[in-house]
Amino acid sequence: LDAEHGGIVLGPTRAEVEAFRQSSSSFAARRNRAETFLTRPAVTKAGTAVRVQVNIADPSDVDGIDVSICDGVGLMRTEFLFGKMLPDEETQYRAYRKV
């Protein structure tokens, strides 16, 4: 599975396997370098602070958020509340309260 480029390679050649290994190593190195910036304040070169907010698809997503690397929730998808029935006020309250 080539998730970076959105493809599937069936029966990859040795050269393709090696290329994927190199790509994976390169990606891991880039990710590790990027992680060094996660705990630093987000600011522009001019020193202007930038709020970093995450998007979530469900209130349970907040359980996996590291609050030391973001400033809050910027967008919460709410269609999860609207399953087979319209949610009552208490259901909506609990969802938003959790976030």
C-alpha positions, 0 to 999 in steps of 0.5 A, a space after each residue: 500500500 502506497 498511502 503517500 501517493 494513494 496507490 496499491 502495488 500488487 506483487 512489487 519488484 525488489 526495486 519497488 520494495 527497496 524504493 518503498 523502504 527508502 521512502 519510508 525511511 525518508 518520511 520517518 526522518 522528516 517526521 522526526 525533524 518536524 516533531 522537534 517543533 511540536 512543543 515550541 510556540 507557533 510564531 511567524 518569523 516576525 514574532 507574531 503568535 499563531 494559534 494551532 487548532 485541530 479538527 476532530 470528527 467526533 468528541 472521542 477524538 479529544 481523548 487522543 489530543 496532546 494539549 501541549 501541541 495545540 491551542 484547542 479545537 478549531 472545527 468539530 464535525 457535528 453530523 455524527 450527532 445526526 444518526 437515525 434520529 435528531 439528537 435531543 438537547 442532552 445528547 448535544 450538550 454532552 458531546 459539546 461539553 466533552 470537547 
